């Protein structure tokens, strides 16, 4: 009862954001966030620690059949934690980020922004807690709407509004699939709820319903080829929102997929292979397209697609493990995927926040305009570097742990596998390692070009460090990243628990036990590395203090008038790669060649641009085709009343004729 | 622990043997076998010059790289002895740890703001990305073949699987390790450490601005990396159960032979054209896939 009332009060209090005076709005919103976070985190911890196995909190029952009941099982509890961490840190960061907007925007815009932020958070919390179809669809819709309002916060530019609208449309296409899936469920079982899935799956074929749900949820998650909203919406949104959207909101799609996967009983192998293949494509294509981006936030957005791919690889392997009766593969695959959800929410939000800080300080997201930012913004640079290393899956950071679990699932299932299975697994191993390599390529480029070298523009030259209020909250994220990276058993054990309880893999103490010992070995190895590094650096300091250390210019091969423009740019860094990836990426170049008669060449410009092929061929082309067709039909719309009467007459004549010949 | 110490010892001689082989093959008198070590001692004695453009990344990168290499060494077994740190999937840690070192080498090159070093960084990033799948596919096939997933256990069980064709397998594996080592250490035919033109360098151009202590660390890291790959090859070709003294002798022989092979390759082979390199490196992944198919046939999965 207490829980119900408190939660409802928080929901109602969000409305007051509009009434609070402008200077206090932020603090009021923060207060609500903290209160709600404390409440829901307490719920989630009580479920995760096992004091309550399943928590039910009835909210209200508006009409027969649809109940607003919050149900928290371990999986929901896990997602609650993921949501709360990133949303809270994002909002603490937002204070500094939003400060420059204070003068430009009126109180109403801020109210709408904070209100939407609160509701994005609340709707995500409810998405992971509500089981019944109709309430679920309502909060799902609220999530789409509130994020839409957040994306268009900065909508002085037309392009942002356009992006927002396209985002909204795509979200509704996804929602349509989920709605149809729920209706199908209602039709067959009489219940419109995730709880009815088990009943449905035990009687009917599993794959078609799964595919319907998958299509709907995959749009939210951003699996290729359903990702096209993602690289547009993330860069358009303010950075704290991009961090939350990319770090948490797209995971709601994964949550939906998990909810449907858990009760599945047949067609598992097909399902697993479908998820795996889609995920491999998302992983590889996501990072391949990320490398060629010039816009820092767009690069990160494409990277989200890659990471959703890695999560999907884990889940796909898990399902295949279930299908093959290989509990080790199931456990490791699911756990790797689920842990990567948490990991990605940490490092991706960190990266987006710091990309935002760079934008805040330089007013550009174009990497070719940046450079040398590390000297001017050392904290931001170190935070971004931590995020980069973590996202590349490098030890001793957290990304390594989830990728390790997924790899281990693959390697452990190899011996004694069938031909088909071995080929599939080795293909996945090769792809995952390629994804890792590409990620390193991508982030050495992003970090190197933005933060290192000489500034490529005046804006970058005059950048200054952002305020402490934007940096300090992120230190908490860094602490979590290092905690998972160096103390992995602490975090992996609960994740193992969630998986074994959700999929009834129970009684796998052997595997989980062996794995915890492996993980503690990783912690030791990571620790040894950190200590070695520390000793080396300390010795280096001592050593250099006794030597003659001087400063000089960078070696220019004898050329002394080097300028910042001669540095390697993001484009030139990716040039070799571009050459190799040409068949897949199709980079366009626009340049007018220097003519033979042109003795003194004029000023000219060179533009290179990489299209998103999926967007081009799957969305733009068909839409253009339909639009073209409709345009031709539009000839009939003359605006003259006599023509319309003629159409009516022709129609009636047609009906008459058809009736006469008994065709109708 | 024995593996760790032996790798360090091998690293002392490795670069000298390569150098000596090259000088003999080209008919020069050449420097002594300890010349590379003497160079390092000289570097340690010297002061350092840092570019004004560079920041902390440039300064910590060599230490990070050396720390990753020494971390990776702890994972390698010798004969029947387990590695210092050994767990299931340790080779994943091994590969990713070395990648961490590479990450820092690359961003350190970008830290100098030099177009040459940016060029080297871009090439190194591309080539090391392409070689990654070869290593993982090879290890996946080992895992499939032996049923284990840790360096120590894989190598211990390599020759006791009772499979008569294991020799074919270890030869393909050894060949691949040699090639991967050449790419990872930026040697011929992918990169030429002795080239004198910045435009044609890969690894060398990335470390142009280093001097003194940091440069010495980079060299030590490279030598250790050679010995690491030598040790992997050794573990692959020599059954773990043999007498320990014999093993030590063979270890020295394999490492020496590996160095001589590198020396001869570098003496008689020209470097690839830069844009042929990706193809060359991808070929390694293809060979690894062939090894995988061979193992499928050997284990009767593919009739």
Boltz contact constraints between the chains, C-beta under 6 A:
constraints:
  - contact:
      token1: [A, 374]
      token2: [B, 55]
      max_distance: 6.0
  - contact:
      token1: [A, 375]
      token2: [B, 55]
      max_distance: 6.0
  - contact:
      token1: [A, 394]
      token2: [B, 96]
      max_distance: 6.0
  - contact:
      token1: [A, 394]
      token2: [B, 100]
      max_distance: 6.0
  - contact:
      token1: [A, 395]
      token2: [B, 96]
      max_distance: 6.0
  - contact:
      token1: [A, 395]
      token2: [B, 97]
      max_distance: 6.0
  - contact:
      token1: [A, 400]
      token2: [B, 96]
      max_distance: 6.0
  - contact:
      token1: [A, 404]
      token2: [B, 92]
      max_distance: 6.0
  - contact:
      token1: [A, 407]
      token2: [B, 92]
      max_distance: 6.0
  - contact:
      token1: [A, 408]
      token2: [B, 89]
      max_distance: 6.0
  - contact:
      token1: [A, 411]
      token2: [B, 143]
      max_distance: 6.0
  - contact:
      token1: [A, 411]
      token2: [B, 149]
      max_distance: 6.0
  - contact:
      token1: [A, 414]
      token2: [B, 143]
      max_distance: 6.0
  - contact:
      token1: [A, 414]
      token2: [B, 144]
      max_distance: 6.0
  - contact:
      token1: [A, 415]
      token2: [B, 144]
      max_distance: 6.0
  - contact:
      token1: [A, 415]
      token2: [B, 147]
      max_distance: 6.0
  - contact:
      token1: [A, 419]
      token2: [B, 301]
      max_distance: 6.0
  - contact:
      token1: [A, 419]
      token2: [B, 302]
      max_distance: 6.0
  - contact:
      token1: [A, 426]
      token2: [B, 140]
      max_distance: 6.0
  - contact:
      token1: [A, 426]
      token2: [B, 292]
      max_distance: 6.0
  - contact:
      token1: [A, 429]
      token2: [B, 136]
      max_distance: 6.0
  - contact:
      token1: [A, 429]
      token2: [B, 140]
      max_distance: 6.0
  - contact:
      token1: [A, 430]
      token2: [B, 133]
      max_distance: 6.0
  - contact:
      token1: [A, 430]
      token2: [B, 137]
      max_distance: 6.0
  - contact:
      token1: [A, 433]
      token2: [B, 132]
      max_distance: 6.0
  - contact:
      token1: [A, 433]
      token2: [B, 133]
      max_distance: 6.0
  - contact:
      token1: [A, 433]
      token2: [B, 136]
      max_distance: 6.0
  - contact:
      token1: [A, 434]
      token2: [B, 133]
      max_distance: 6.0
  - contact:
      token1: [A, 437]
      token2: [B, 129]
      max_distance: 6.0
  - contact:
      token1: [A, 437]
      token2: [B, 132]
      max_distance: 6.0
  - contact:
      token1: [A, 438]
      token2: [B, 129]
      max_distance: 6.0
  - contact:
      token1: [A, 440]
      token2: [B, 99]
      max_distance: 6.0
  - contact:
      token1: [A, 440]
      token2: [B, 103]
      max_distance: 6.0
  - contact:
      token1: [A, 441]
      token2: [B, 125]
      max_distance: 6.0
  - contact:
      token1: [A, 441]
      token2: [B, 129]
      max_distance: 6.0
  - contact:
      token1: [A, 444]
      token2: [B, 106]
      max_distance: 6.0
  - contact:
      token1: [A, 444]
      token2: [B, 107]
      max_distance: 6.0
  - contact:
      token1: [A, 444]
      token2: [B, 125]
      max_distance: 6.0
  - contact:
      token1: [A, 447]
      token2: [B, 107]
      max_distance: 6.0
  - contact:
      token1: [A, 448]
      token2: [B, 107]
      max_distance: 6.0
  - contact:
      token1: [A, 448]
      token2: [B, 110]
      max_distance: 6.0
  - contact:
      token1: [A, 452]
      token2: [B, 110]
      max_distance: 6.0
  - contact:
      token1: [A, 452]
      token2: [B, 111]
      max_distance: 6.0
  - contact:
      token1: [A, 453]
      token2: [B, 110]
      max_distance: 6.0
  - contact:
      token1: [A, 453]
      token2: [B, 113]
      max_distance: 6.0
  - contact:
      token1: [A, 454]
      token2: [B, 53]
      max_distance: 6.0
  - contact:
      token1: [A, 454]
      token2: [B, 113]
      max_distance: 6.0
  - contact:
      token1: [A, 518]
      token2: [B, 87]
      max_distance: 6.0
  - contact:
      token1: [A, 518]
      token2: [B, 88]
      max_distance: 6.0
  - contact:
      token1: [A, 521]
      token2: [B, 85]
      max_distance: 6.0
  - contact:
      token1: [A, 521]
      token2: [B, 87]
      max_distance: 6.0
  - contact:
      token1: [A, 525]
      token2: [B, 85]
      max_distance: 6.0
  - contact:
      token1: [A, 529]
      token2: [B, 67]
      max_distance: 6.0
  - contact:
      token1: [A, 529]
      token2: [B, 71]
      max_distance: 6.0
  - contact:
      token1: [A, 532]
      token2: [B, 67]
      max_distance: 6.0
  - contact:
      token1: [A, 532]
      token2: [B, 70]
      max_distance: 6.0
  - contact:
      token1: [A, 533]
      token2: [B, 67]
      max_distance: 6.0
  - contact:
      token1: [A, 536]
      token2: [B, 63]
      max_distance: 6.0
  - contact:
      token1: [A, 536]
      token2: [B, 67]
      max_distance: 6.0
  - contact:
      token1: [A, 537]
      token2: [B, 63]
      max_distance: 6.0
  - contact:
      token1: [A, 540]
      token2: [B, 63]
      max_distance: 6.0
  - contact:
      token1: [A, 543]
      token2: [B, 213]
      max_distance: 6.0
  - contact:
      token1: [A, 547]
      token2: [B, 47]
      max_distance: 6.0
  - contact:
      token1: [A, 548]
      token2: [B, 47]
      max_distance: 6.0
  - contact:
      token1: [A, 549]
      token2: [B, 47]
      max_distance: 6.0
  - contact:
      token1: [A, 549]
      token2: [B, 48]
      max_distance: 6.0
  - contact:
      token1: [A, 550]
      token2: [B, 49]
      max_distance: 6.0
  - contact:
      token1: [A, 551]
      token2: [B, 50]
      max_distance: 6.0
  - contact:
      token1: [A, 551]
      token2: [B, 52]
      max_distance: 6.0
  - contact:
      token1: [A, 552]
      token2: [B, 49]
      max_distance: 6.0
  - contact:
      token1: [A, 554]
      token2: [B, 51]
      max_distance: 6.0
  - contact:
      token1: [A, 554]
      token2: [B, 53]
      max_distance: 6.0
  - contact:
      token1: [A, 554]
      token2: [B, 112]
      max_distance: 6.0
  - contact:
      token1: [A, 554]
      token2: [B, 113]
      max_distance: 6.0
  - contact:
      token1: [A, 554]
      token2: [B, 114]
      max_distance: 6.0
  - contact:
      token1: [A, 554]
      token2: [B, 209]
      max_distance: 6.0
  - contact:
      token1: [A, 555]
      token2: [B, 208]
      max_distance: 6.0
  - contact:
      token1: [A, 555]
      token2: [B, 209]
      max_distance: 6.0
  - contact:
      token1: [A, 557]
      token2: [B, 198]
      max_distance: 6.0
  - contact:
      token1: [A, 566]
      token2: [B, 115]
      max_distance: 6.0
  - contact:
      token1: [A, 567]
      token2: [B, 113]
      max_distance: 6.0
  - contact:
      token1: [A, 567]
      token2: [B, 115]
      max_distance: 6.0
  - contact:
      token1: [A, 568]
      token2: [B, 115]
      max_distance: 6.0
  - contact:
      token1: [A, 568]
      token2: [B, 118]
      max_distance: 6.0
  - contact:
      token1: [A, 573]
      token2: [B, 122]
      max_distance: 6.0
  - contact:
      token1: [A, 576]
      token2: [B, 122]
      max_distance: 6.0
  - contact:
      token1: [A, 576]
      token2: [B, 126]
      max_distance: 6.0
  - contact:
      token1: [A, 577]
      token2: [B, 126]
      max_distance: 6.0
  - contact:
      token1: [A, 580]
      token2: [B, 278]
      max_distance: 6.0
